[in-house]
Amino acid sequence: MNVPSRVMTIAGSAAGGSAGIQADLKTFQELDVYGMSIITAIVGRHPETKKNVHAVDIEAIEAQFATAMEQVGTDGIKTGMLFSEEVIKTVTRLIKGADVKTVVVDPVMIGKMNSKLLEDNAIEVLKTNLIPLATIMTPNVPEASVLLDDRPLNSLQELKQAAVDLHQLGAKNVLVKGGRLEGPAVDVLYDGDTITTYEAPRIHTPNTSGAGCSYSAAIAANLTKGLPVKDAVRQAKSYITTAIEHGFSYTEIVGPTYHAAERKYGEAYKIKIETIDQMGE
Ligand code: PXL
């Protein structure tokens, strides 16, 4: 029997189903990989206490990981919300012990609804411990800026420089996602050798909750299928752009991307790709 490749997400639970673990698992299913989840924190705002991030203890994280590895094993790991220094150290240790080929690190820091998903004192261990294990890291503009000591990033040229500089942290590939800038949504990949840009048209919609999670989950899925990094990113960018185009909301609150969009409507977006050897427009 032909079995799908296996991908594990180590991330937070987003109760509304648009982001975090839930977005990752929906993406994995759409891309026909076998998904597993290790929950690092539970995000959901209590109506009275207003508490939004509920910790999961280290023993429970280790237990989930051990169970998934024993029952299934994995071809790739994607990390999302890790919240604390202690969780990052644990996850780093677990990944190191797992001997896995594909590691996608999405350095999640702040949610769309402004939830704080990473403690300030955890940024340093993220940089020094976990990022060096990454096959690819996938910061958005605010995350890239924080990882570069609050460097302002306002142009494509600055994103290219950011990708090159972030590569020093030790990830094999750096994808800086430019969706938060104006104009078309251009992402920059640096592999230590060449810069590749991926351009999709800007889609004007408020319903992009979980887009970053789903994009990096799609990259992880594609890598475990054996696609080279550049193709894995291109196909993931197309997948997420189609999902964003068909995003929707059930309430007044910002809604999810539509994970099934590409399956239903086909690959709608031909992503424009340019590769250059060195910095330059
Ligand atoms: O979209 C970032 C994100 C990641 N992970 C979890 C989240 C969110 C946003 O709310 O809740 C668990």
Boltz pocket constraint, residues with backbone or C-beta under 6 A from the ligand:
constraints:
  - pocket:
      binder: B
      contacts: [[A, 11], [A, 12], [A, 13], [A, 14], [A, 15], [A, 19], [A, 20], [A, 21], [A, 41], [A, 43], [A, 80], [A, 81], [A, 108], [A, 110], [A, 111], [A, 112], [A, 113], [A, 115], [A, 117], [A, 209], [A, 210], [A, 211], [A, 212], [A, 213]]
      max_distance: 6.0
